Amino acid sequence: MAARRRKVVRARPRVRVVRGRAPARAGVPKGGPWVGPSEDILWACYTNSPERWPALKGLRRQVRAGRYYLDFGLAGRKLGVEVDGLAFHGPQEAWAAHHKRHREIEALGWRVVRYTSNEAGGAPATVLDEVNRLWTKGR
């Protein structure tokens, strides 16, 4: 009698930021975006009941907008969600670069809604409700 093989399930490794650079992630070019815990919480909330937010149907993580990546988005409708944390955008120079990036994304025709990491991680359903409401109005 042959022994049955058990399927080995491996946990996804945690992403660490080393000297301000993100490691390569599957599907994202090297040096691409860093995904924080608040984004993971927001994504888990969405994937647990996507039917609750019909305007977000087809929402994806790490959506490309020109030469940048948005945290979440609907590429076909050019709608994006960004989750900002002070740890990542703390120094004044980082904020200036971040605003330049935001202007370039909007110049490409994207509509981006921004939330702090505290909002996204602390009340993800409220954030998704608000984005759903905003994107339903703007169809």
Stockholm file with secondary structure:
# STOCKHOLM 1.0

chainA/1-139         MAARRRKVVRARPRVRVVRGRAPARAGVPKGGPWVGPSEDILWACYTNSPERWPALKGLRRQVRAGRYYLDFGLAGRKLGVEVDGLAFHGPQEAWAAHHKRHREIEALGWRVVRYTSNEAGGAPATVLDEVNRLWTKGR
#=GR chainA/1-139 SS CCCCCCCCCCCCCCCCCBTTBCCCBTTBCTTCCCCCHHHHHHHHHHHHCGGGCGGGTTCEEEEEETTEEEEEEEGGGTEEEEEECHHHHCSHHHHHHHHHHHHHHHHTTCEEEEEEHHHHHHCHHHHHHHHHHHHHHTC
#=GC SS_cons         CCCCCCCCCCCCCCCCCBTTBCCCBTTBCTTCCCCCHHHHHHHHHHHHCGGGCGGGTTCEEEEEETTEEEEEEEGGGTEEEEEECHHHHCSHHHHHHHHHHHHHHHHTTCEEEEEEHHHHHHCHHHHHHHHHHHHHHTC
//
